[in-house]
């Protein structure tokens, strides 16, 4: 199949530092998620299409300003102090280890690098970072998330030349309550989420439409499968994003809607994420993917491969 891509046209933004956010042996959001995806990417037949990049060190890039724009300074200080004291919990699910504050700031840097890469090259990037971010709200982390990576990246993108509108598509199986809370007041950012309902965190009703009609929530019943999602994409997601006309699309790429995932009850298969990606390419080629959930290593890895292959036209 002929396509016009060069061989290094898809960036993977990753650092082994992301493995040092230590959530404990039995936590589903653990370092093994990333090592599984890295191994799959290194061994795939089209591995030479990938451009591996280390995130900018936080000293080089001022990450604190974009973080402080969306998070309460008292909360940021609390995360830093818990880490400095050796670690602790923000809630029953959300762990801060000794390295977590540093790693969460590096994750933000990686997402911002992803924005820069996509806007500069017109190609795509996948931010393979942890901790995830879409549940983090202004005053607290929750649901395994410390800082609101996708929302921070969207606000940052709007400051770049020629970027007037940014859309965020969240296909994680859980509603991105933090992302929604941090962007719904900004008419230049659209947010669309498909998520299992009922399910954690209990937000994301279809009646939640943002302050500017800029939010679309699509609750999915437990047991939903490919056809249910395909219908929602074709009838609702794509028309919503198309009419918004984003200059950049950020995908909060969680893969816990897979049938194999232990934390949810939606029955997607890895190849479905390739189909979603192809539909998104009808809106813009400028897509930044960033990892959120996904807790079955094999389903997670295969889904990431399907997403990137679809973007590459493989």
C-alpha positions as CSV (number, residue, x, y, z in Angstrom):
1,X,0.0,0.0,0.0
2,X,1.5,3.3,-1.1
3,X,1.5,6.2,1.4
4,X,3.4,9.4,1.6
5,X,4.9,9.0,5.0
6,X,8.6,9.0,5.7
7,X,9.9,6.2,7.9
8,X,10.2,8.3,11.1
9,X,6.8,9.9,11.0
10,X,5.2,8.8,14.2
11,X,6.8,9.9,17.5
12,X,6.6,7.9,20.7
13,X,7.4,10.1,23.7
14,X,8.6,7.9,26.4
15,X,11.1,7.8,29.3
16,X,12.0,4.9,31.6
17,X,11.5,7.5,34.4
18,X,7.8,6.9,33.9
19,X,8.4,3.4,35.4
20,X,9.5,4.9,38.7
21,X,6.0,6.2,39.8
22,X,5.6,3.3,42.2
23,X,2.0,2.4,43.0
24,X,2.8,-0.9,44.7
25,X,2.7,-4.6,43.7
26,X,-1.0,-5.1,43.4
27,X,-2.1,-1.8,41.9
28,X,-3.6,-2.1,38.4
29,X,-2.0,1.1,37.2
30,X,1.6,-0.1,37.4
31,X,4.9,0.2,35.5
32,X,4.3,-3.1,33.8
33,X,1.7,-1.4,31.6
34,X,4.4,0.7,29.9
35,X,7.0,-2.1,29.7
36,X,4.4,-4.3,27.9
37,X,3.6,-1.5,25.4
38,X,7.3,-0.7,24.8
39,X,8.1,-4.4,24.1
40,X,5.2,-4.6,21.7
41,X,6.2,-1.5,19.8
42,X,9.9,-2.6,19.6
43,X,8.9,-5.9,18.1
44,X,6.2,-4.9,15.6
45,X,7.0,-5.4,11.9
46,X,6.8,-1.7,11.3
47,X,8.9,-0.6,14.2
48,X,11.1,1.4,11.9
49,X,8.2,3.9,11.4
50,X,8.6,5.0,15.0
51,X,10.6,7.9,16.2
52,X,11.3,7.4,19.9
53,X,11.8,10.7,21.8
54,X,12.7,11.4,25.4
55,X,10.5,14.1,27.0
56,X,12.0,17.5,27.6
57,X,13.6,17.6,31.1
58,X,11.3,19.8,33.3
59,X,14.2,22.2,33.9
60,X,14.3,23.0,30.2
61,X,10.5,23.5,29.8
62,X,8.5,25.5,32.3
63,X,5.9,22.8,33.2
64,X,5.0,24.4,36.5
65,X,3.1,27.3,34.9
66,X,0.8,25.2,32.7
67,X,0.2,22.9,35.7
68,X,-0.6,25.8,38.0
69,X,-2.9,27.3,35.5
70,X,-5.3,24.4,36.0
71,X,-4.5,23.1,39.5
72,X,-4.8,24.7,42.9
73,X,-1.3,25.7,44.1
74,X,-2.1,24.1,47.5
75,X,-2.8,20.8,45.8
76,X,0.4,20.9,43.8
77,X,2.4,21.6,47.0
78,X,0.6,18.7,48.8
79,X,1.6,16.3,46.1
80,X,5.2,17.5,46.2
81,X,5.3,17.3,50.0
82,X,3.8,13.8,50.2
83,X,6.4,12.6,47.6
84,X,9.2,14.3,49.5
85,X,8.1,12.6,52.8
86,X,8.4,9.2,51.1
87,X,4.9,8.8,49.6
88,X,1.3,8.2,50.6
89,X,-2.2,8.1,49.2
90,X,-4.4,10.9,47.9
91,X,-7.4,8.5,48.1
92,X,-7.9,4.7,48.3
93,X,-6.9,4.3,44.7
94,X,-4.4,7.1,44.1
95,X,-0.8,6.6,45.2
96,X,2.0,9.1,45.5
97,X,5.4,7.5,45.8
98,X,8.7,9.2,46.5
99,X,9.3,9.8,42.7
100,X,5.7,10.5,41.8
101,X,5.8,14.3,41.9
102,X,8.8,14.4,39.6
103,X,7.4,11.8,37.3
104,X,4.0,13.5,37.1
105,X,5.7,16.7,36.0
106,X,7.8,14.8,33.4
107,X,4.5,13.3,32.1
108,X,3.1,16.8,31.7
109,X,6.3,17.8,29.8
110,X,5.8,14.8,27.5
111,X,2.3,15.8,26.7
112,X,3.4,19.3,25.9
113,X,6.2,17.9,23.8
114,X,3.5,15.9,22.0
115,X,1.6,19.1,21.2
116,X,4.7,20.8,19.9
117,X,5.6,17.8,17.7
118,X,2.2,17.4,16.1
119,X,1.9,21.2,15.4
120,X,5.4,21.5,14.0
121,X,5.4,18.4,11.8
122,X,1.7,17.7,11.0
123,X,2.5,14.0,12.0
124,X,1.2,12.3,15.1
125,X,2.6,11.4,18.4
126,X,1.8,8.9,21.2
127,X,2.6,10.0,24.7
128,X,3.5,6.8,26.5
129,X,3.5,8.2,30.0
130,X,2.2,7.6,33.5
131,X,0.6,8.6,35.8
132,X,-2.5,9.1,33.7
133,X,-4.5,12.4,34.1
134,X,-8.1,12.5,33.1
135,X,-9.7,12.1,36.6
136,X,-7.5,14.8,38.2
137,X,-9.6,17.9,39.1
138,X,-8.4,21.4,40.1
139,X,-8.0,20.6,43.8
140,X,-7.2,16.9,43.9
141,X,-6.0,13.8,42.2
142,X,-8.2,10.8,42.1
143,X,-8.7,7.6,40.0
144,X,-5.0,6.9,39.7
145,X,-4.4,10.4,38.2
146,X,-2.2,13.2,39.6
147,X,-2.2,16.1,37.1
148,X,-4.7,16.7,34.3
149,X,-2.4,16.0,31.4
150,X,-4.9,16.2,28.5
151,X,-6.5,19.4,29.8
152,X,-3.1,21.0,30.5
153,X,-2.0,20.1,26.9
154,X,-5.2,21.6,25.4
155,X,-4.8,24.9,27.2
156,X,-1.1,25.0,26.2
157,X,-1.9,24.2,22.5
158,X,-4.3,27.3,22.4
159,X,-1.3,29.5,23.1
160,X,0.6,28.3,20.0
161,X,0.5,30.3,16.8
162,X,-2.5,29.5,14.5
163,X,-4.3,27.3,17.0
164,X,-7.8,28.7,17.7
165,X,-9.7,25.5,18.6
166,X,-8.6,22.2,20.3
167,X,-10.8,19.1,20.7
168,X,-10.3,16.3,23.2
169,X,-11.7,12.9,22.5
170,X,-11.7,10.6,25.6
171,X,-12.3,6.9,24.7
172,X,-11.2,5.6,28.1
173,X,-13.9,3.4,29.6
174,X,-14.2,5.8,32.5
175,X,-15.6,9.4,32.2
176,X,-12.8,12.0,32.1
177,X,-14.4,14.1,34.9
178,X,-11.2,16.0,35.5
179,X,-10.7,16.9,31.9
180,X,-14.3,18.0,31.5
181,X,-14.2,20.1,34.7
182,X,-11.1,21.9,33.5
183,X,-12.1,22.6,29.9
184,X,-15.9,23.0,29.9
185,X,-15.7,26.7,30.6
186,X,-13.5,27.4,27.6
187,X,-15.4,27.8,24.3
188,X,-12.2,27.2,22.3
189,X,-11.9,23.6,23.7
190,X,-14.4,20.8,22.9
191,X,-14.6,17.6,25.0
192,X,-16.2,14.4,23.9
193,X,-16.3,11.2,26.1
194,X,-17.6,7.7,25.6
195,X,-17.6,5.8,28.9
196,X,-19.3,3.0,30.6
197,X,-22.3,4.0,32.7
198,X,-23.0,3.2,35.4
199,X,-19.3,3.2,36.3
200,X,-16.5,5.1,38.0
201,X,-16.5,8.1,38.7
202,X,-20.3,8.4,38.2
203,X,-20.1,11.6,36.2
204,X,-20.6,12.2,32.4
205,X,-24.4,12.2,32.0
206,X,-25.6,13.1,28.5
207,X,-27.2,16.2,30.1
208,X,-23.7,17.6,30.8
209,X,-23.0,19.7,27.7
210,X,-20.5,22.3,28.9
211,X,-20.9,26.1,29.2
212,X,-20.8,26.6,25.5
213,X,-22.4,23.4,24.1
214,X,-18.7,22.3,23.9
215,X,-19.1,19.0,25.7
216,X,-20.6,15.8,24.4
217,X,-21.0,12.8,26.8
218,X,-22.0,9.4,25.5
219,X,-22.7,7.0,28.3
220,X,-22.3,3.4,27.1
221,X,-24.2,0.5,28.8
222,X,-22.1,-2.3,30.3
223,X,-21.7,-5.0,27.6
224,X,-21.5,-2.4,24.8
225,X,-19.4,-3.7,21.9
226,X,-17.9,-2.6,18.5
227,X,-21.2,-2.0,16.8
228,X,-22.6,0.2,19.6
229,X,-19.4,2.3,19.6
230,X,-19.3,2.5,15.8
231,X,-22.9,3.8,15.7
232,X,-22.0,6.5,18.3
233,X,-18.9,7.5,16.4
234,X,-20.6,7.8,13.1
235,X,-23.8,9.5,14.3
236,X,-22.5,11.6,17.2
237,X,-18.8,11.8,17.9
238,X,-17.6,12.6,14.3
239,X,-20.4,15.2,13.5
240,X,-19.7,16.9,16.9
241,X,-16.0,17.1,16.3
242,X,-16.4,18.0,12.6
243,X,-18.7,20.9,13.3
244,X,-16.3,22.2,16.0
245,X,-13.4,22.1,13.5
246,X,-10.4,21.6,15.7
247,X,-6.9,22.7,14.7
248,X,-5.6,19.9,16.9
249,X,-7.3,16.7,18.2
250,X,-6.0,15.3,21.5
251,X,-7.1,11.7,22.2
252,X,-7.2,10.6,25.9
253,X,-6.4,7.1,24.8
254,X,-7.5,4.7,27.5
255,X,-7.8,1.1,26.6
256,X,-9.9,-0.3,29.5
257,X,-13.0,-0.6,27.3
258,X,-11.4,-3.8,25.9
259,X,-13.3,-7.0,26.7
260,X,-10.2,-8.4,28.4
261,X,-9.9,-5.5,30.8
262,X,-10.3,-6.4,34.5
263,X,-11.7,-2.9,35.6
264,X,-14.7,-2.5,33.3
265,X,-17.5,-4.4,31.4
266,X,-17.3,-3.0,27.9
267,X,-16.5,-5.5,25.1
268,X,-14.3,-3.8,22.6
269,X,-11.4,-5.5,20.8
270,X,-8.0,-4.0,20.1
271,X,-8.7,-3.5,16.4
272,X,-11.7,-1.3,17.3
273,X,-9.3,1.4,18.4
274,X,-7.8,1.3,14.9
275,X,-11.3,1.9,13.4
276,X,-11.9,4.8,15.8
277,X,-8.5,6.3,14.7
278,X,-9.4,6.0,11.0
279,X,-12.7,7.9,11.7
280,X,-10.8,10.6,13.5
281,X,-8.5,11.1,10.6
282,X,-11.5,12.4,8.7
283,X,-11.5,15.4,11.0
284,X,-7.8,16.2,11.1
285,X,-4.3,14.6,10.6
286,X,-3.1,16.5,13.6
287,X,-3.8,14.0,16.4
288,X,-2.0,13.7,19.7
289,X,-2.6,10.4,21.5
290,X,-1.8,10.2,25.2
291,X,-2.2,7.1,27.4
292,X,-4.9,7.0,30.1
293,X,-6.2,3.6,31.4
294,X,-5.9,0.0,30.1
295,X,-5.0,-2.7,32.6
296,X,-4.8,-5.9,30.7
297,X,-1.2,-5.9,29.3
298,X,-1.9,-7.8,26.1
299,X,-5.1,-6.0,25.2
300,X,-3.5,-2.6,26.1
301,X,-0.4,-3.3,23.9
302,X,-2.4,-4.6,20.9
303,X,-4.7,-1.6,21.1
304,X,-1.8,0.8,21.1
305,X,-0.4,-1.0,18.0
306,X,-3.9,-0.9,16.3
307,X,-4.1,2.9,17.0
308,X,-0.7,3.7,15.6
309,X,-1.0,1.4,12.6
310,X,-4.3,3.1,11.6
311,X,-2.6,6.5,11.8
312,X,0.2,5.3,9.7
313,X,-2.1,3.7,7.1
314,X,-0.7,0.2,7.7
